[in-house]
């Protein structure tokens, strides 16, 4: 239930920061898809049982999914391009930062496989694959879904930089 409340409370925060409910839905969707559907499904396919450590896997994937989505949307919104698709193309410069973070996280989680305790090894594998899936979602699918069904505002003025503080 703690993970559920975390995701539920994240949506209004994303809506406030991103300024549009469709962007908030896409960002939270990355967390839900990465955190629950993919990671939990992959664990089931691989025969990794649900344990107390599984909550750590979900929490990790949700936190990293939040970070990846916010970085992609921040780069998109700060773009000087007036066209929606061109703005996403100009946001490609954050992909290497996200990729570096993913590489470090995957390496770190895979080192947990050296532990003799099976739940710790499972935690490392599930987290590594979850973070890898999040990278695919954030770098490829998030911009694609936004172009297909997201915010259609074309002008640079309609895309304000991300900030928790709103100007009055």
Secondary structure, 3 states (H helix, E strand, C coil): CHHHHHHHHHHHHHHHHHCCHHHHHHHHHHHHHHHHHHHHHHHHHCCCCCCHHHHHHHHHHHHHHHHHHHHHHHHHHCCCCCCHHHHHHHHHHHHHHHHHHHHHHHHHHHHHHHCCCHHHHHHHHHHHHHHHHHHHHHHHHHHHHHHHHCCCCCCHHHCCCCCCCCCC
